[in-house]
């Protein structure tokens, strides 16, 4: 901190040269009455002492490098004001165990309904875990032609339907898109695992019948970039197009990158989110081998229980969640219905372990901080956190510890288990962040938070309101959505009501 050197009342009326005004950012107290381009007392004092601006600047920089940041250099967070760089949400689409309609999906979450059932996609009778959030009676009619529908892995079927429904919700259907510059509309929909059933079928064909029996669609329909590619091929969108694969953090990473494309001017609109279909022998068996899944086979609907002392792992699910992200300028010009605003996001790495989170929560707390900085918001503005909370013994408490590091006062905060919904829909892996972003936006628009169900014996260290077992009314100011993936991939994104 630069200290005042005296009153120098007579110096206040002296004209200060422009080169001295350049020092304002270095010595301007945050929130001071002199903030509006007026030289502070410190600047006037230094000027009256005859110090050269260049030498003083070097001294201040040297001081900061030796003793840490100069307190007066910290400015209050400011949200983006430029309509070209502000990113808004104009459409949402999903595929879930509760169907493909966003309102129905959220209503069932608010009611605390369970979509967790015994697996019947394959014979799971010998597996330690025999239940999941399996999608049934899925129909792609009107969204995917019958020929392609038969060839596609479910991962891409879910992705195509969710993306097209999101475009419809944003009033960007086929006829409207024909009138738009498609080079300014991009796609970034990722997957944690890709077309796993296609991979499994190819391996089986290779072992049993030889390489000649491998499907020519094996490679295209297994690689994780194919979701974004198929959406573009079907709609003609020619903007930035690729995928991100960071396990269960995939969708949030996609939102961060999509927003950056808009902010940089690469695109006006981005179709972004995640998709996954991992409920098959290799997928379930792999997570069983990792000891990640709950084995509460006698009561599947009560298996996922974030922050409860008897939690024993997550419940695997599937689906897709996609947002239409758009610059405010572009959305306003075309008269789009704005659902919410994307404020910003943060990504970090735990750099710790393949599957376990850091116990000190440092990777997560720094990720939350980065999100707040990118969003231009202070911790006090956040009053809802849609947590990762997968109901694992280590992960749940590590996340709470990280939240407490960043938010010193949580008395007005609500948090619910993002994957508490796994008791209802299952943990969607790469699709999870997409579905949870939709949950955040619905919470903003409805004023209701879905419950964290199956909370019978809350961990003593959890003293934040977790919305236990029954929905709660809550006016959301800023919502954070946390998603973390195997490998230590951390991601946090922020949404707020559009104002």
Buried (B, 14 or more C-beta within 10 A) or exposed (E): EBEEEEEBEEBEEEEBEEEBBEBBEBBBBEEEEBBEEBBBBBBBBBBBEEEEBEEBBEEBEEBEEEEEEBEBBEEEBEBBEEBEBBBBBBBBBBBBBBBBEBEEBBBBBBEBBBBBBEBEBBEBEEBBBBBBBBBEEBEBEEBBEEEBBEBBBBBBBBBBBBBBBBBBBBBBEEEEBEEBEBEBBBBBBBBBBBBBBBBBBBEEBBEEEEEEEBBEBBBBBBBBBBBBBBBBBBBEBBBBBBBBBBBBBBBBBBBBBBBBBBBEEBBBBBBBBBBBBBBBBBBBBBBBEEEBBBBBBEEBBBBBBBBBEEBBBBBBBBBBBBBBBBBBBBBBEBEBEBBBBBBBBBBBEBEBEEBBBBEBBBBBBBBBBBBBEBBBBEBEBBBBBBBBBBBBEEBBBBBBBBBBBBBEEBEEBBBBBBBBBBBBBBBBBBBBBBBBBBBBBBBBEBEBBBBBBBBEEBBEEBEBBBBBEEBBEBEBBBBBBBBBBBBBBBBBBBBBBBE
